[in-house]
Structure formats: structure tokens, C-alpha cells
Amino acid sequence: MEKSTMKKGAILTLLGATCWGLSGVLGEYLLNISKIDSTWVISNRLFYSGIVLVIILFLKDKKSLMNVFSDKKDILRLLNFSFLGLLICQGTFFLAIKYTNAGMATVIQFTGPVMIMSYYCIISRRWPLPREVVAIVSSLFGTVLMATHLDFSKLNISTLGLFWGIFSAFGLASYNISSVNLTKKYGVIPIMTWGLLIAGSVVYFGTGSNYIPSNFSLMDFLCITGVVIVGTIMSFSLYLEGVRLIGAVTGSIIGCFEPIAAIVFSFLLLGTTFGLIDIIGAAFILSAVVVLSKR
């Protein structure tokens, strides 16, 4: 691989991860500072991200947009991905942010890759490899460290925050596992587009989220726009293009910058502080992802 290609891919992947990190902080502002209903934030994020992506894909490649609807079985798989994968992944992540903060929610969600690995070990009926055992122990220890600060008489984060954080990790695992066959056949962007729009439409109209919240400010509008444009469309586009250039293994390692970006943006924009034990716990969780990425 040429140096210039590697450099370009690394930069794009890094920018994508940074956009994801910023998205969580913007969501935290909406949920914890503006006190906007979490259902409204989740449904509007999914729905309008899907709308914008449909328009973009329609203008760029109409054929790829509709291909998935040519197979009835794939339509069912798409619905499964939309609700059991994407909706759970995105919805529970923002609930985790509501009860903790963007940095901590993102770090806890990064236990998801360990869950994915455990799932494939179970269905393959094999014991984990030594590096996989290291990843499991590292991930669990990091989560316990952040949640308890090694004082097991109390939790350092709210019970609901820990619950939704772990649930979001399950959501991340479900999202990745349920999308594999579809994305191989139709590509990532078309599946992501329809997944967002289908799940978003049901939640958006089903919960009556087609309204403007009371006291909705210009800053709130900029934040939800940032969540849609920066945190969804730009992040996926930059990250996937970067991975295309440098490969999934290297890309997933660089993608570990996302929780670091979330922690930095939380501190710079919202003044959220993290203790040394939290940083050490985050390092254990991220090291598990790096270990799993090694071949």
C-alpha cells in the first residue's frame, strides 16, 4: 500500500471517529442541559438521518437504493437489522448518555466488540483464543473499574447509566451481527440508509415526535443538526471511505479514537471531568478492542 493512500485513509478514519465522538457530546447537551426528551432526540436523529441519506443516494445511485427490495427474505433481514440492530444500538446509546455522559457512554459501548467475539465463539462451538481471553478480561475489568472505582459498596455511575451503557454495547453487537450478510450483498450505505429511515419512521411517528419542543433554542437546533449531519452522515462516510483505503483491521484500531474524542469534547465543550481511575478503565476497554483487531 502506498504511503499517501495509507495516510489519507488514516486521516479519513480518524475524522470519522472524531465526528462520532462529537455527536455524543451534542446529544449530551440536548439531553442533560436543554432537558429535551430522549425519545424526541433518538427518533429525530434516526428519521432525518435516513431522509437525508435517501436523498443523497437517490441522486448518486438510484439502482443501489432499491436493490434490497428485490428479495423478500432480504426485506425481512432489513427489518430485523432496522429494529433489533440499528434502533437498539442508537436508542440505548443516547439513553446511556442521558444517565451518564458522552465520554463514559461511548467507552462502555466499546465493550460491544468483545460481545461480538463471544457470540461467534458460541455459535462456532470453540473456546476463545488466548488473545480473546485477554480482551474479555481487559474489557470487563475496565468496565468494573469505571463503574465502581474498586469500591464495591457503591456505583460510581448511576444504575440506569450502567444498564443503558451495557445495553448499548449489546445493541452495537446486534447491529454488527445482523448487518453482515446484507452489507456484503448490497453495500453499507444503502442498508444504513434504509435501516435509519425504517426504524426512524416507526419511532418518529409512533411516539408523536413530529413536533418542536418547547423553549427549543437556536443552539438546540444546531446540536440536533450536528447529530444528524456530523454524527451520522459525515461520520459514516468518512469512516467507511477510510476503511476502504486502509482495511478493516487498521480502521477498527483507529476507530478507538471515538471515545477519546468524546471525552475530550465533553471536557472542552461541557466542562465534564474524568478522574484518573476513569481514564485507566477506558484504557483497559480500548486495549481490548485493539487486541481483538490483531491477526
Secondary structure, 3 states (H helix, E strand, C coil): CCHHHHHHHHHHHHHHHHHHHHHHHHHHHHHHHCCCCHHHHHHHHHHHHHHHHHHHHHHHCHHHHHHHHHCHHHHHHHHHHHHHHHHHHHHHHHHHHHHCCHHHHHHHHCCHHHHHHHHHHHHCCCCCCHHHHHHHHHHHHHHHHHHHCCCCCCCCCCHHHHHHHHHHHHHHHHHHHHHHHHHHHHCHHHHHHHHHHHHHHHHHHHCCCCCCCCCCCHHHHHHHHHHHHHHHHHHHHHHHHHHHHHCHHHHHHHCCHHHHHHHHHHHHHHCCCCCHHHHHHHHHHHHHHHHHHCC
